[in-house]
Amino acid sequence: MDPSLNPSTTILHGTRTITLDGEQAPRCPNDLLERYDALQKNQYIGWTEHLRFRRLLGTGGQGVVFLSDRRGSDGFTLPVALKVFSPARFASHQSYDQAMERIAQVASCVAKIQHDNLLDVQNFTERRAPSHSHHGNGMGRWL
């Protein structure tokens, strides 16, 4: 074997992984493979997200914005700004819901645009009202 090559490099042959030394790589545990196969078959993944408010960034007519951490698995953490829309100026659940639907449509459009002068909208969710949206990357300049 060429010593300049990384011995951990693998080459795929069919469905089995073969190392550069020509040995078959150890097979993963069956339960992991079954979960992986089920994910591909179902073409769906769902999860619950918990955000901890680190500090208040600002308040205004629409609500409040907090610095938060978006936490994933295995220690993945991403700082985000979390805007919570206040229902105070709405006369009814229906008017609040309609306004949130409009804001969600705008947020969806903005999320598709990547530009240095726009916030990166990462999500728009509702948790038993009030609604909130997550903004990432662009907020880093404001912190």
Buried (B, 14 or more C-beta within 10 A) or exposed (E): EEEEEEEEEEEEEEEEBBBBEEEEEEEEEEEEEEEEEEEEEEEEEEEEEEBEEBEEBEEEEEBBBBBBBBEEEEEEEEBBBBBBBBBEEBEEEEEBBEBBEEBBEEBEEBBEEEEEEEBBBBBBEEEEEBBBBBBBBBBEEEE
